[in-house]
């Protein structure tokens, strides 16, 4: 695999991303607050989220907030009507709530392939209609790393100017030293997404699509706390890193995008002055994928470097 240009330790870059932009007004409020007052530099938009229009309007008034597509193919609503993608959604246009069930169907049910392509194209087109520049692509519950879906994204990359795709990559041992809760899930997720990362690296590198050296958040989903970040940051060895989380504020009557209280705890971590000081102390410059791509001279230099 081609190696990226070496980034000097004095030019370490870190992207702090908030997922689920557009899910609810509470999520939107938290992401904007973390961007204005904290370390958040980037977000990922659910184009069919209940508060997507508000999210788009907020993004236009915050030009330094990079926005990517949070592709939704599970636990959410489709762009296309049910009669156009009957093998993907129910009669109300909702995807399966089971990532395992959805992943198996997408892998083994041939009828889903063309429907997936149409829906993915529709979500990319809806993002483009927003007038926002596409920073990157990731996916709800990381289903975008599924080989069938990732290949479709690669096929559509030139048409929609997809330059960066998230590939989760974090060290299991380091995570367990920081927090051993949910041990079984962490073991399973590390194994599954480790294999998907390896597949994705080869595919994206061959097509000139970029990805960060390390992406943290998967093994600590719902628990990106101040304590966790203060323990994690000094241990990071990579020079181009993404940390993602799910900040949220609770508004009466709105659904939650995580366990009760998790969104507020993660928001507090992103607002922490201690976290900001720790990033500075470890030589990290806050950035986003758009700026990192420009600073490093283009897409090719964002590719993974073996550590």
C-alpha positions in Angstrom: 0.0 0.0 0.0 1.3 3.5 -0.8 2.4 5.3 2.3 1.5 8.9 3.1 4.0 11.7 3.3 5.4 11.8 6.8 3.8 14.6 8.9 6.2 16.1 11.4 5.3 16.0 15.1 5.1 19.8 15.0 2.2 19.5 12.5 0.0 17.0 14.2 -3.7 17.4 13.1 -6.8 16.3 14.9 -10.4 16.4 13.7 -13.1 16.4 16.4 -16.4 15.3 14.8 -19.9 15.3 16.1 -22.2 12.6 14.5 -26.0 12.7 14.0 -26.3 16.4 12.9 -29.9 16.8 12.0 -31.2 14.0 14.2 -32.9 16.5 16.6 -32.8 20.1 17.6 -31.0 19.0 20.8 -28.3 17.3 18.8 -28.0 20.4 16.6 -27.7 22.7 19.5 -25.0 20.6 21.2 -22.9 20.4 18.0 -23.1 24.1 17.4 -22.2 24.8 21.1 -19.3 22.4 21.0 -18.1 24.1 17.8 -18.5 27.7 19.1 -17.2 27.1 22.6 -15.2 23.9 22.5 -13.0 21.7 20.4 -15.5 20.4 17.8 -14.4 21.2 14.2 -16.5 18.9 12.1 -19.9 17.2 11.9 -21.8 14.6 9.9 -25.3 15.3 8.6 -28.2 12.9 8.5 -30.1 14.3 5.5 -33.3 12.6 6.5 -33.1 13.5 10.2 -36.1 15.2 11.8 -34.1 18.4 12.3 -32.0 18.2 9.0 -33.3 21.5 7.6 -32.3 23.3 10.8 -28.9 21.7 10.8 -28.3 22.8 7.2 -29.3 26.4 8.1 -27.0 26.3 11.1 -24.1 25.0 9.0 -24.5 27.8 6.5 -24.1 30.3 9.4 -21.0 28.5 10.7 -18.6 28.3 7.7 -15.7 27.0 9.8 -17.8 23.9 10.7 -17.0 21.2 8.2 -19.9 19.0 7.3 -19.9 15.5 5.9 -22.6 13.0 5.1 -23.8 10.6 7.8 -25.1 7.9 5.5 -28.2 6.2 7.1 -28.9 2.7 6.0 -30.0 1.3 9.4 -32.0 2.8 12.3 -33.4 5.6 10.3 -35.5 6.8 7.3 -34.7 6.7 3.6 -34.7 9.5 1.1 -36.5 7.4 -1.6 -40.1 6.3 -1.2 -40.7 2.6 -0.2 -42.0 1.6 -3.6 -38.6 2.3 -5.1 -36.6 0.4 -2.5 -38.9 -2.3 -1.1 -36.1 -4.6 -0.1 -34.5 -1.9 2.0 -37.3 -0.3 4.0 -40.7 -1.0 5.5 -44.0 0.5 4.3 -43.2 3.7 6.1 -39.8 4.1 4.6 -37.8 3.0 7.7 -34.7 0.8 7.6 -34.2 -2.1 9.8 -33.3 -1.3 13.4 -30.9 -4.3 13.5 -27.4 -3.6 12.0 -26.7 -7.4 11.9 -29.9 -8.1 10.0 -29.3 -5.2 7.6 -25.7 -6.2 7.0 -26.6 -9.7 6.2 -29.4 -8.7 3.8 -27.1 -6.2 2.0 -24.4 -8.9 1.6 -26.5 -11.9 0.5 -29.7 -10.5 -1.0 -29.1 -9.6 -4.6 -32.2 -7.5 -4.9 -30.8 -5.1 -2.4 -27.7 -4.1 -4.4 -29.3 -1.8 -7.0 -31.7 -0.4 -4.4 -28.7 0.4 -2.2 -27.0 2.2 -5.0 -30.2 4.3 -5.7 -30.6 5.2 -2.0 -27.0 6.1 -1.5 -27.0 8.2 -4.6 -30.2 9.9 -3.3 -28.7 10.7 0.1 -25.6 12.1 -1.6 -27.8 14.2 -4.0 -29.8 15.5 -1.1 -26.7 16.6 0.7 -25.5 18.3 -2.5 -28.9 20.1 -2.7 -28.1 21.6 0.7 -25.5 23.8 -0.9 -22.9 22.6 1.7 -19.4 21.4 0.7 -19.0 17.7 1.3 -16.2 17.3 3.9 -16.3 13.5 4.2 -18.6 10.5 4.3 -19.2 8.3 7.3 -22.3 6.2 8.3 -24.8 5.6 11.0 -23.5 2.6 13.1 -20.6 2.5 10.6 -22.6 0.5 8.2 -20.9 2.4 5.4 -17.8 0.2 6.0 -19.8 -2.8 4.8 -17.9 -4.0 1.7 -21.0 -3.7 -0.6 -21.8 -0.2 0.6 -18.2 1.0 0.6 -17.8 -0.2 -3.0 -20.9 1.8 -4.0 -19.5 4.9 -2.3 -16.2 4.4 -4.3 -18.2 4.1 -7.5 -20.0 7.4 -6.8 -16.9 9.2 -5.4 -16.0 11.1 -8.6 -19.6 12.2 -9.3 -20.1 13.5 -5.8 -16.5 14.6 -5.0 -16.1 12.2 -2.1 -12.5 12.8 -1.0 -12.5 11.3 2.5 -14.3 8.3 4.1 -14.1 7.4 7.7 -12.5 4.0 8.6 -12.6 3.3 12.3 -9.2 2.3 13.7 -8.3 2.3 17.3 -6.1 0.1 19.5 -8.0 -2.4 21.6 -5.4 -2.7 24.3 -5.1 1.0 24.8 -8.9 1.4 25.0 -9.2 -1.4 27.6 -6.5 0.2 29.7 -8.6 3.4 29.8 -12.0 1.7 30.3 -12.8 -2.0 30.5 -16.6 -1.6 30.6 -18.4 -3.4 27.8 -15.5 -5.8 27.4 -17.3 -8.3 25.2 -18.7 -5.7 22.8 -15.3 -4.1 22.5 -13.7 -7.4 21.7 -16.3 -8.2 19.0 -16.3 -4.7 17.5 -12.5 -4.6 17.4 -12.4 -7.8 15.5 -15.1 -7.0 13.1 -14.1 -3.5 12.3 -10.4 -4.3 12.2 -11.1 -6.6 9.3 -13.4 -4.0 7.6 -10.6 -1.4 8.1 -8.1 -3.6 6.4 -10.4 -4.2 3.5 -11.3 -0.5 3.3 -7.6 0.7 3.4 -6.8 -1.3 0.2 -10.0 -0.2 -1.6 -9.8 3.5 -0.8 -6.0 3.7 -1.4 -6.4 2.2 -4.8 -9.0 4.9 -5.7 -7.1 7.9 -4.2 -9.7 8.4 -1.5 -8.4 9.5 1.9 -8.8 8.3 5.5 -7.3 9.2 8.8 -4.5 7.2 10.4 -6.6 6.6 13.5 -10.3 7.2 14.2 -11.4 6.9 17.8 -14.9 6.6 19.1 -16.2 3.2 18.1 -15.0 1.2 21.2 -16.1 4.0 23.5 -19.5 4.9 21.9 -21.6 6.8 24.4 -18.7 7.2 26.8 -16.5 9.8 25.2 -16.0 11.5 28.6 -13.6 14.2 29.7 -11.7 11.5 31.7 -11.5 9.2 28.6 -10.1 12.0 26.4 -7.6 13.2 29.0 -6.3 9.6 29.1 -6.5 8.9 25.4 -4.8 12.0 23.9 -1.3 11.5 25.4 -1.3 7.9 24.2 -2.1 8.7 20.5 0.9 7.9 18.3 -0.7 8.9 14.9 -0.3 12.4 13.4 -3.6 12.6 11.6 -6.5 11.6 13.8 -10.2 11.8 14.1 -12.2 11.5 17.4 -15.9 11.4 17.0 -18.7 11.6 19.5 -22.4 12.1 19.9 -23.0 15.3 21.8 -26.6 16.2 22.5 -28.9 18.4 24.7 -32.1 17.0 25.9 -35.3 18.8 24.8 -38.7 17.7 26.0 -40.5 15.5 23.5 -37.4 14.8 21.3 -36.0 11.3 20.9 -32.5 10.5 22.2 -29.7 9.4 19.9 -28.0 7.5 22.7 -28.5 6.3 26.2 -30.0 8.8 28.7 -27.4 11.4 29.7 -24.7 10.2 27.3 -25.1 13.1 24.9 -24.7 15.7 27.7 -21.7 14.0 29.1 -20.0 13.9 25.7 -20.9 17.6 25.1 -19.2 18.4 28.5 -16.1 16.6 27.3 -15.9 18.7 24.1 -16.3 21.9 26.1 -13.6 21.0 28.6 -10.7 23.4 28.8 -8.6 20.6 30.2 -9.2 18.6 27.0 -8.2 21.6 24.9 -5.0 22.1 27.0 -4.2 18.4 26.6 -4.5 18.6 22.8 -2.1 21.6 22.8 0.3 20.0 25.1 0.6 17.0 22.8 1.2 19.1 19.7 -2.2 18.7 18.1 -3.7 21.4 15.9 -7.5 21.4 15.7 -8.6 21.1 12.0 -11.1 19.4 9.8 -10.8 17.2 6.7 -11.2 20.1 4.3 -8.4 22.1 5.9 -6.2 19.1 6.4 -6.5 18.1 2.8 -5.5 21.7 1.7 -2.6 21.9 4.2 -1.1 18.6 3.3 -1.3 19.2 -0.4 -4.2 17.2 -1.6 -6.0 13.9 -1.1 -3.0 11.6 -1.7 -1.2 12.9 1.4 -4.1 12.1 3.7 -3.7 8.3 3.0 -3.0 6.0 5.8 0.6 5.6 7.0 1.6 2.4 8.7 2.5 3.1 12.3 
